[in-house]
């Protein structure tokens, strides 16, 4: 699993291998995050390693939240892909598979 981040003002979604398939760690994460002043909501999905954080922009900003996550070992921004990167990677896979299918079907035609 890779690190993933998507953010809009007041909302951050991350995926992290730290939480994936680890319900105990996800519960610890939620407890830790809820103690941070300015966090208004947190929800995790340990199956996917996903966490959704809502925060008050008058108290915190995105960079501060990410810094807290990195400092405590929950996230590595330098290793994260964004939604744009995710779409690019997925598109590349789709184009490769499509190309393979087309090449395979053309190779099976008799002249």
HUFENTA-V837380 format. One record per helix or strand of 3 or more residues. SS is the DSSP state (~ for helix, > for strand). FROM is the first residue (numbers start at 1). LEN is the number of residues. Records with the same first field share a line. If there is no record, write none. Layout:
SS=FROM-LEN ; FROM-LEN
This chain:
>=3-6 ; 11-5 ; 39-7 ; 50-6
~=23-12 ; 62-10 ; 77-3 ; 83-25
